[in-house]
Amino acid sequence: MLLGLLVFFPMAAAVASYAVGRKDKGKRDLLVIASCGMTLLLAALAVVSVLRGDGLSLDIPGFCGLGLSFELDGFRALYATVCGVMWLMTSMLSRQYFAHHYRNRNRYYLFFLLTLGATLGVFLSADLYTTFIFFEIMSFTSYTWVAHDETPAALRAAQTYLAVAIIGGMVMLMGLFLLQTTLGTLRISELYAAAQASPDKGRIWAASLCILFGFGAKAGMFPLHIWLPKAHPVAPAPASALLSGILTKSGIFGVIVVSANIFRGSRAWGNLILALGLITMLSGAVLAVFSVNLKRTLACSSMSQIGFILTGIAMSCLLGEENALAARGALLYMVNHSLFKLVLFMAAGVVYLNLHKLDLNDVRGFGRGKPLLHFAFLMGAVGLMGVPLFSGYVSKTLIHEGIVEYANLLREAGQGALAALYTGAEWIYLFSGGLTGAYMIKLYICLFWEKHPTEQARYDGMKAYMTPLSAFALTASAALAPLLGVCPNLTMDAIADFAGGFLSAAAPESAVAYFSPANLTGAYISHAIGVIVYLAFIRPALMRRPEEKAENAPRVYVNLWPEWLDMEERLYRPAIDALLRFGGALAAVGSEPILEQRVMKPTVGLLDVVGALVARVLGSVTDALALLLSWTLLRPRRTRERVCVGNSVTSAAGRAADGLAEGLNHTVLRERPIAHHFTGLFAGLWEGLSDLVRQMTHTMSYGLILFGMGLCATIVYLLMR
């Protein structure tokens, strides 16, 4: 019962909040906050159940023949609690954030709560089939966050996000089918024994690589990270906090399932994850150093921090039964990063809701004289940097010590040359940590110490920049970093003991001396690197005085990252386009001209039009339903200015529904012939369909939607046979 409530209560609350929001926006906001609070309470009950030793599970049979399965343990209860905290805090900030200059708030809150239920479904899943179902639901519901503003940049970023999600989901599904065929089970608790007993290691590797592709795409792992730096700057700040802090962890969840169960103690798999982790860690940090956009910097930082977590997972695989430090470090890094990005993105949201700007040259000096914002951002920054006495230091230290431990084991085994490679990995880890310090120092000094050359007086006069509810959400979240980090043996170790079993973490032989000179040395090396990079590179190279200004003019932040160095625009989109063109060329080889002109071209053209029409209809179902729901009880409503949003299918449905509602209202309330008013329906429908034919585009996202829906229909058919 508890597991079912955790997953499906937020989804039911989403529908209720939408209905309430049609009548009263204030009550809807309170209902959303109350629903998130109730979810957190249910998660707390789940923690209590685990502590009491209650083994809770829930099976819902019959869903596509395989059913849905949920299970509760320490890790699942922990991340249900993290979800509850993050959604509750962001719901509090959202009330102020969306109060002005935003529309489609009802749609936002609908998908806000739907995504909460789907995310909990991922973390509470007991088998990978259930994980996949809720993982895909979560991807589609969170897509609306990225596209919320409906600006060209937002829609472009949403296209990328959706494309990566669909491609990753399809590849993951192929891996799940192959794994089910090879091992005979997808239940997470049975994977280790089944993998050990299976002789077909090649098929297990093939399946696992497909699964890693799907989960890695959501996590923001290199080279599947392309959505992350583009989605965060355009999404609303509360949504960015969730995208970075919790949705990326759903991808890490899948990586842990494969690494800790199928490849437990595997050197080959550990080295693969380590290589991907180091590249992700370093490249994300470099992108963040060069960024001059507040939210983009935090987004690139998220990519880098995912690399730190992957490094911990990799060392856990490599160390095998001696993985206590690395596995616990990866777990605690997940939790810490969720909390830090919650604080930092909410702080960025406070800046944006007051200034509606994110460029560092525009927001510099905004935080001066604002102690609550200053405290919150500083806590998130020093926590992310791994400063001692803050919780981030604990997780960074554990992973670092895991790398050092493995290198020492190799030296003791007489493999000094191989140990030197892992020492190199250690220095990449420390240098990436230093870059973390460099870009966080840049953001901190920009917001709270520098002065804006022309707007500082106006910024200083903004005293009521946060509502009490937003202030509580921000400061309460920020206070967790020092509270958890001051006495790590009592707090962080307790969390690791509670949830470490999911990562197959071994128990440490003795309590870790977190503040020993050896452990502090690694942190201080990273901090020194960060200060040097800031003073020797960021200040002189990435901040310049305008050439036309006087020598005493303030420096401005400049973006020196080459525009052409964009993997999506320079690699992925051209590759997909070339693949499609190549396929079309192959299809035309050997065809007679008359067959090509009279049969193939007309047929392909017709299928193209029909396919695009179907894809747009499927992609617009949500918006169309939302519009149709607005005409309730056939009552005449206050005339509002028509806002052109969505696409032409949405417009067609809106015009058709408008005409039908007007006709029915006149007929029912004014006793006029209904046939006379149905002309509005057909006129609106015809106009919308005409727009559709004229405006039809062939985007990668819509093509993928069509392909994905066809694939899902085929799978459902096969499962129901």
Residue pairs with C-beta under 8 A, 6 or more apart in sequence:
2 42
2 45
2 46
2 49
2 56
2 72
3 46
3 56
3 57
3 58
3 70
3 71
3 72
3 124
4 58
4 70
5 42
6 39
6 42
6 43
6 46
6 80
6 120
6 124
7 70
7 117
7 120
7 121
7 124
7 134
8 117
9 35
9 38
9 39
9 42
9 117
10 35
10 36
10 39
10 87
10 113
10 114
10 116
10 117
10 120
11 113
11 114
11 117
11 118
13 31
13 32
13 35
13 38
13 113
14 109
14 110
14 111
14 112
14 113
14 114
14 117
15 110
16 31
16 35
17 28
17 31
17 32
17 35
17 109
17 110
17 113
18 28
18 106
18 109
18 110
18 629
20 27
20 28
20 31
21 28
21 105
21 106
21 109
22 106
22 629
22 630
22 632
25 105
25 106
28 106
28 109
29 94
29 95
29 109
32 91
32 94
32 109
32 112
32 113
33 88
33 91
33 92
33 95
35 113
36 84
36 87
36 88
36 91
36 113
36 116
37 88
39 83
39 84
39 87
39 88
39 116
39 120
40 81
40 84
40 85
40 87
40 88
41 84
42 80
42 84
43 77
43 80
43 81
43 83
43 84
44 81
44 84
46 56
46 72
46 76
46 77
46 80
46 81
47 77
47 78
47 81
49 56
49 72
49 77
50 72
50 73
50 74
50 77
50 498
51 498
54 72
55 72
56 71
56 72
57 69
57 70
57 71
57 72
57 126
58 69
58 70
58 71
59 67
59 68
59 69
59 70
60 67
60 68
60 69
61 67
63 133
64 715
64 716
64 719
64 720
65 719
65 720
66 129
66 719
68 125
68 129
68 130
68 133
69 125
69 126
69 127
69 129
69 130
69 187
70 121
70 124
70 125
70 126
70 130
71 124
71 125
71 126
71 188
71 189
72 124
73 499
73 501
73 502
74 498
74 499
74 500
74 501
74 502
75 331
75 499
75 500
75 501
75 502
75 503
76 123
76 124
76 502
77 498
77 499
78 335
78 495
78 498
78 499
79 123
79 249
79 253
80 120
80 123
80 124
82 246
82 249
82 335
82 338
82 339
83 116
83 119
83 120
83 123
83 246
85 339
85 342
85 477
86 241
86 242
86 245
86 246
86 338
86 342
87 112
87 116
87 242
88 473
89 342
89 346
89 473
89 474
89 476
89 477
90 238
90 239
90 241
90 242
90 342
90 346
90 473
91 112
91 238
92 469
92 470
92 472
92 473
93 237
93 238
93 346
93 349
93 350
93 469
93 470
93 473
93 474
94 108
94 109
94 112
94 236
94 238
95 467
95 469
95 470
96 353
96 466
96 467
96 469
96 470
97 236
97 237
97 238
97 349
97 353
97 470
98 105
98 108
98 236
100 353
101 356
102 236
103 643
103 645
104 148
104 150
104 645
106 626
107 144
107 148
107 622
107 623
107 626
108 144
108 145
108 148
108 236
108 239
111 141
111 142
111 144
111 145
112 145
112 239
114 137
114 141
115 138
115 141
115 142
115 145
115 242
115 247
118 134
118 135
118 137
118 138
118 141
119 134
119 138
119 246
119 247
119 250
121 130
121 133
121 134
121 137
121 138
122 131
122 134
122 135
122 138
122 250
122 253
123 250
123 253
125 131
125 134
125 188
126 187
126 188
126 189
127 185
127 186
127 187
127 188
128 176
128 179
128 186
128 188
128 211
128 254
128 257
129 176
129 180
129 186
131 253
131 254
131 257
132 169
132 172
132 173
132 176
135 169
135 172
135 214
135 218
135 250
135 254
136 165
136 169
138 247
138 250
139 162
139 165
139 166
139 169
139 218
140 162
140 165
142 161
142 239
142 242
142 243
142 247
143 158
143 161
143 162
143 165
144 622
145 235
145 236
145 239
145 242
145 243
146 154
146 157
146 158
146 161
146 231
146 234
146 235
146 239
146 243
147 154
147 155
147 157
147 158
148 154
148 235
148 236
148 239
149 234
149 236
150 645
150 646
151 234
153 233
153 234
154 234
154 235
156 230
157 227
157 230
157 231
157 233
157 234
157 235
158 231
158 234
158 701
159 699
159 700
159 701
160 226
160 227
160 230
160 231
160 568
161 227
161 230
161 231
162 701
162 704
162 705
163 700
163 701
163 704
164 217
164 224
164 226
164 227
165 217
165 218
165 227
166 701
166 704
166 705
166 707
166 708
167 217
167 704
168 213
168 214
168 215
168 216
168 217
168 218
168 224
169 214
169 708
170 707
170 708
170 711
171 210
171 213
171 214
172 210
172 211
172 213
172 214
172 215
172 254
173 214
173 711
173 715
174 210
175 206
175 207
175 208
175 209
175 210
175 211
175 213
175 214
176 186
176 207
176 210
176 211
178 203
178 206
178 207
178 210
179 186
179 204
179 207
179 208
179 211
180 186
181 203
182 198
182 200
182 203
182 204
182 207
183 190
183 191
183 194
183 195
183 198
183 204
184 194
185 191
185 194
188 257
188 261
191 257
191 261
191 262
192 261
192 262
192 264
195 204
195 261
195 262
195 263
198 204
204 262
208 258
208 262
208 263
208 269
211 254
211 258
212 254
212 255
212 258
213 224
214 254
215 250
215 251
215 252
215 253
215 254
215 255
215 258
216 224
216 251
216 255
216 276
217 224
217 227
217 251
218 247
218 248
218 250
218 251
218 254
219 248
219 249
219 250
219 251
219 252
219 255
219 306
219 310
220 227
220 228
220 248
220 251
220 280
220 284
220 302
220 303
220 306
221 251
221 255
221 276
221 277
221 280
221 306
221 307
221 310
222 276
222 279
222 280
222 283
222 284
222 303
222 307
223 567
225 280
225 283
225 284
225 303
226 567
226 568
226 572
228 244
228 248
228 299
228 300
228 302
228 303
229 287
229 291
229 296
229 299
229 300
229 303
230 568
231 240
231 243
231 299
232 240
232 243
232 244
232 295
232 296
232 298
232 299
232 302
232 345
233 293
233 295
233 296
233 299
233 358
235 243
236 349
237 295
237 345
237 346
237 348
237 349
237 352
237 353
238 345
238 346
238 349
240 295
240 298
240 299
240 345
240 348
240 349
241 341
241 342
241 345
241 346
241 349
244 298
244 299
244 302
244 341
244 345
245 337
245 338
245 339
245 340
245 341
245 342
245 345
246 338
248 302
248 306
249 334
249 337
249 338
252 306
252 309
252 310
252 313
252 334
255 273
255 310
255 313
256 313
256 330
256 502
256 503
259 269
259 270
259 273
259 313
259 314
259 316
259 317
260 313
260 316
260 317
260 327
260 502
260 503
260 504
261 504
263 269
263 270
263 317
264 317
264 320
264 504
265 317
265 320
265 321
266 317
267 317
267 318
269 317
270 314
270 315
270 316
270 317
270 318
271 314
271 318
272 314
273 310
273 313
273 314
273 317
274 310
274 311
274 314
274 315
274 318
274 425
276 307
276 310
277 307
277 308
277 309
277 310
277 311
277 313
277 314
278 307
278 311
278 425
278 428
278 429
278 432
279 307
280 303
280 304
280 306
280 307
280 310
281 304
281 305
281 306
281 307
281 308
281 310
281 311
281 428
281 429
281 432
282 304
282 307
282 428
282 431
282 432
282 435
283 303
283 304
283 307
284 300
284 301
284 302
284 303
284 304
284 305
284 306
284 307
285 300
285 301
285 304
285 432
285 435
285 436
285 439
286 435
287 300
287 303
287 304
287 561
288 297
288 298
288 300
288 301
288 304
288 435
288 436
288 439
289 435
289 438
289 439
289 442
289 533
289 537
289 538
289 542
290 542
290 559
290 560
290 561
291 297
291 300
291 439
291 559
291 561
292 359
292 360
292 361
292 542
292 557
292 558
292 559
293 358
293 359
293 360
294 348
294 351
294 352
294 358
294 359
294 360
294 363
294 443
295 345
295 348
295 352
295 358
296 358
297 439
297 442
297 443
298 341
298 344
298 345
298 348
301 384
301 436
301 439
301 440
302 337
302 341
304 432
304 435
304 436
305 333
305 337
305 341
305 384
305 436
306 337
307 432
308 333
308 337
308 396
308 399
308 429
308 432
308 433
309 330
309 333
309 334
309 337
311 399
311 403
311 425
311 429
312 326
312 327
312 329
312 330
312 333
312 395
312 398
312 399
312 402
313 326
313 327
313 330
313 503
315 323
315 326
315 399
315 402
315 403
315 406
316 323
316 326
316 327
316 330
316 402
316 503
316 504
316 505
317 323
318 326
318 406
319 325
319 326
319 402
319 405
319 406
319 409
321 506
322 405
322 409
322 506
323 402
323 504
323 505
323 506
324 505
324 506
324 507
324 508
324 509
325 398
325 399
325 401
325 402
325 405
325 508
325 512
326 398
326 399
326 402
326 403
326 405
326 406
327 500
327 503
327 504
327 505
327 506
328 398
328 493
328 496
328 500
328 503
328 505
328 508
329 395
329 396
329 397
329 398
329 399
329 400
329 401
329 402
330 395
330 399
330 503
331 495
331 496
331 499
331 500
331 502
331 503
331 505
332 391
332 394
332 395
332 398
332 492
332 495
332 496
333 395
333 396
333 399
335 395
335 495
336 383
336 391
336 392
336 394
336 395
336 481
336 484
337 384
339 383
339 391
339 477
339 480
339 481
340 380
340 383
340 384
340 392
340 481
341 380
342 477
343 376
343 377
343 379
343 380
343 383
343 474
343 477
343 478
343 481
344 377
344 380
344 381
344 384
346 376
346 470
346 473
346 474
346 477
347 373
347 376
347 377
347 380
347 474
348 358
350 373
350 465
350 466
350 470
350 474
351 358
351 363
351 366
351 367
351 373
351 447
352 358
354 366
354 462
354 465
355 362
355 363
355 366
357 363
359 557
360 442
360 443
360 446
360 557
361 556
361 557
362 452
363 446
363 447
364 446
364 447
364 450
364 451
364 452
365 447
365 450
365 451
365 452
365 455
365 456
365 459
366 447
366 452
366 459
366 462
367 373
367 374
367 377
367 447
367 448
368 448
368 449
368 451
368 456
368 459
368 460
369 460
370 462
370 465
372 466
372 471
372 474
372 475
373 465
373 466
373 474
374 448
375 475
375 478
376 474
376 475
376 477
376 478
377 443
377 444
377 447
377 448
377 478
378 444
378 448
379 390
379 478
379 479
379 481
379 482
380 478
380 481
381 440
381 441
381 443
381 444
382 390
382 392
382 440
382 481
383 390
383 391
383 392
383 481
383 485
384 392
384 436
384 440
385 392
385 433
385 436
385 437
385 440
385 526
385 527
385 530
386 392
386 393
386 395
386 396
386 397
386 433
386 436
386 523
386 526
386 527
387 393
387 523
387 527
388 485
388 514
388 515
388 520
388 523
389 482
389 485
389 486
390 481
390 482
390 485
391 480
391 481
391 482
391 484
391 485
391 488
391 491
391 492
392 481
392 485
393 485
393 514
393 523
394 484
394 485
394 488
394 492
394 514
395 492
396 433
396 522
396 523
396 526
397 512
397 514
397 519
397 522
397 523
398 512
399 429
400 426
400 429
400 430
400 522
401 512
401 519
401 522
403 422
403 425
403 426
403 429
404 426
406 422
407 419
407 422
407 423
407 426
408 419
410 416
410 418
410 419
410 422
411 419
430 522
430 525
430 526
430 529
431 526
431 529
433 526
433 529
433 530
434 525
434 526
434 527
434 528
434 529
434 530
434 532
434 533
435 529
435 530
435 533
436 526
436 530
437 526
437 527
437 529
437 530
437 531
437 533
437 534
438 529
438 530
438 531
438 533
438 534
438 537
438 538
439 538
440 530
441 530
441 531
441 534
442 534
442 538
446 557
450 554
451 554
452 459
453 553
453 554
466 474
483 491
484 491
484 492
484 495
485 491
485 492
488 512
488 514
489 511
489 512
489 514
493 511
493 512
496 505
512 519
513 519
539 555
541 560
542 557
542 558
542 560
543 555
543 556
543 557
543 558
544 555
544 556
544 558
545 551
545 553
545 554
545 555
545 556
546 553
546 556
564 570
573 700
576 700
587 600
588 596
588 600
591 600
608 698
609 693
609 696
611 703
611 706
612 696
612 697
612 698
612 702
613 692
613 696
614 706
615 702
615 703
615 705
615 706
616 647
616 648
616 649
616 692
616 696
616 702
617 649
618 705
618 706
618 709
619 647
619 649
619 702
619 705
620 646
620 647
620 649
620 650
620 653
623 645
623 646
623 650
623 653
624 649
624 650
624 653
624 654
627 650
627 653
627 654
627 657
628 653
628 657
630 637
631 637
631 657
631 661
634 661
634 664
634 665
634 668
635 665
636 665
636 669
644 651
646 654
647 692
647 695
648 688
648 689
648 691
648 692
648 694
648 695
648 696
649 688
649 692
651 688
651 691
652 684
652 685
652 687
652 688
652 689
652 691
652 692
653 688
654 684
654 688
655 683
655 684
655 685
655 687
655 688
656 681
656 682
656 684
656 685
656 688
657 684
658 680
658 684
659 677
659 678
659 679
659 680
659 681
659 682
659 683
659 684
659 685
660 678
660 680
660 681
662 677
662 680
663 674
663 676
663 677
663 678
663 679
663 680
663 681
664 674
664 677
666 672
666 677
667 673
667 674
667 677
